[in-house]
Amino acid sequence: MALSDIAAGLEVTAEQHDRGVAAVDGTDAPLAERLSIVGDDLPCSPSAAATVVEAYAAGKSVGDAGRAAGVAPVTAAKSLHLVGEQVSPVGPRGREMVRDWLAGDLSRSDAIALTGVSERSFALAAYVETHEPLPEARDAVEGALATEECDPLGETMSDVGELL
């Protein structure tokens, strides 16, 4: 088989068609209804959590998503954490400091000083370290958090100060 046989029938076009990014949500139930199965484990109502997820997926910051749902930004951050989003206000080294404090190896004041965050941010980091994301909640929001390409350093991402 020659190269000309392989290329037979191919043609070159001058332009491409942008098809976009497909986000598939195979459920018919509203997001709030799907989140109701873990409603007792969420820090706010399933409908508020659904509003947080939808606003966050639309590109709002964590704080703005919380305000859209009528909940505190830290409550929005906790909700997003439980559905599987990364919202910890500290990096890997800071997470180690929080774990050391939780294990009793560091005092709270030393851990806060070493992480370099505020009391509120430290409390959120402790929540993230002590609460695993809920698999049922992650399944419930599957497809809802699938957004088009976004720049991880763009304006849609939250700053630590915006979380609280």
N, C-alpha and C positions, 0 to 999 in steps of 0.2 A: 504494500500500500504506500503510495507516494504522498508527499505533502499536499499536492494539488487535489488528490482524492479526499483527503481529510478536510480541506478547506472548501470543497465544492458546496455551493449553496450559501456560504457566508457572505455577508455584505457589510460594508462600513458605512455608518451613518455620521452625520455632522453634529448631531445633538443627542443627548441622553434624556430620558424621562425620569424625573424625580418621583419615586414611588413613596417616599416618606418611610417612617418607622411604623410597623404594624404593632398595635397593642391589642391583645386578645383577652377579653374578659368573658369566659365561658359561662358565667352565671347570669341568671335573670333576676335574682333577688337584689334589692338595693343593698348598698354597702352597710348601712346601719343594721339592717336585718341580719346580714351575714355575721356582723360583729356581736350580735346579741348572744351568740353561743358562749362568748367569753366575757359577757357584760359584767359579771361579778368580779372578774379579775382586772378590769380596766380601772384607771384612776378617775374616769368620768363616764358619762352615759355612752352607750353605743352610738347614739346619733351624734353626740359631740365628737367622739373619736372618729366617726366617719367624716365629719366636716373637717377635722384636723388633717386626716389623710388626704382628702380630696384637695384641700387648699395647698398642702405641702407638695402634692403631686403636680399641681398647677404652677408651681414655682415660687410659692410664698415661703418666707423664712419660717422657722419654727415659731417664733414669737407672733408673727402675723397670722399663721395658721391657727394658733391658740386664740388670738383675739377674734378671728372669724367665727370660731366655734363658741365663743363666750367663756373660755376657760383660761386660766393662768398659763403663761408660756411654759412654765416648768411642768404643768400637767400635760400640755401638748407634747413636750419632749418625752415624758414618761410613756404616753400613749404610743408615740412613734417608736420608742424603744421596744415596747411589748409586741409591736407588729413586725419587728425585725430591722428597723432602720438604725443606723449608727449615729447616735446623738451624744455620746459621752463628751463632756467639755474638757477632758484631759486626754493626753496621748498615752502611748504604751507605758512610758516611764511613770507618768502620773497614776495610771491604773495600778501599777505595782505599789505605789505609795498608799493608795486607797486600800488595797488588799492587805498591806502591812498593818495599817491602822485597824482594819476589821479583825485581823488575827491577834491584835493586842501588842504588836511589836513596836508600834509608834504611838505617840500621843496624838490626839486630834490636832492640836495646835502645830505640832511639828509636821504632820502630814499635810496640813493646809499650806504651811510655809513652803514645804518642798514641792508641792504641786503648783504653787503660784496662782491659785484661783481663789475666788471669793468663797465665803461660807455657803452661799446658795449653790454655786457651781460644784463645790465639794459635796454637798448633800445630793445633788443630781448624780454625780459620779459614783457615790456610794449606792444610790438606788440602782444604777446600771450594773454595778458589780454584784448586787445581792438579788437581782431579779432577772431571770432568764427570759428571753423573748418567748411568747406563747406560740407553739406550732399551729394551733387552730386559728389564732389571729393572723398569723403569717399567711395561712391558706386563704383566709377570708378576704384579705386585701390583695391577693395575687391578681395581677392585671391592673388594679387601681393605681399602684405605684409605678407601673411601667410608663415612663415618660419618654419623650423624644430626647435625642442626645442633648446633654447639658454639659457645660464647662464646669468641672468640679471646683474651680476657683472663681466662678462667675457670681453675679449679684444674687442669684437664687439660693445660694447656700448660706447657712446661718453662721454668724460669728458667735463666739462664746458669750459676748455681751448681750446678744439678741435672745439668747435662750432664757434669760431671767429678767 
